[in-house]
């Protein structure tokens, strides 16, 4: 198998919350609302353990996380997920949503140089749409993806590989994946990306991202263009 790394980078796959979008604790807030609504935890200790699991699995498909927390009770998992998405969308609509500084410029700069871009998330389509609406990002990226039937969420490689196919990118070695969680990093690695980059503006710290196998770790998405220059 060829190990040539000279292919030009022609696709960058970005995570949203924590990477290009400020989170500001909205995920935890919404999980607590979902817990209260669906009764996932019975004690304060249960709730603390749930929040630890939520933090550890940040970036993954939310319904998958709720299925774990509901211990196989699909009705409870679906109820919790629906309340989570409702709460998060409401918080976003109320103005609790902003871009990470430099995110829009980084994406716009890449596209101006002919590099395709994709925005991905573990949220459901409705929540992703609420974020896009709130930020006015309808035309920012070439592609917007979220977990759906036939496309698993992180840490599976499905979203980066779907982005690669839909943008008709030549090779996985021409693709870079960027995110703030271990799941983002693992997803990029499993997809065979040229680089699977961790950023320090979200859920996981440098140690967690390194343990997941991040090829590079940067302070912010704003630092991406200069890093890509070295990769090229």
JOMO-V611911 format. One record per helix or strand of 2 or more residues. SS is the DSSP state (helix for helix, strand for strand). FROM is the first residue (numbers start at 0). TO is the last residue. Records with the same first field share a line. If there is no record, write none. Layout:
SS: FROM-TO + FROM-TO
//
This chain:
strand: 10-14 + 115-120 + 142-145 + 174-178 + 194-198 + 215-217
helix: 25-37 + 43-55 + 61-68 + 73-92 + 102-111 + 124-134 + 157-165 + 171-173 + 181-189 + 205-211 + 220-230
//
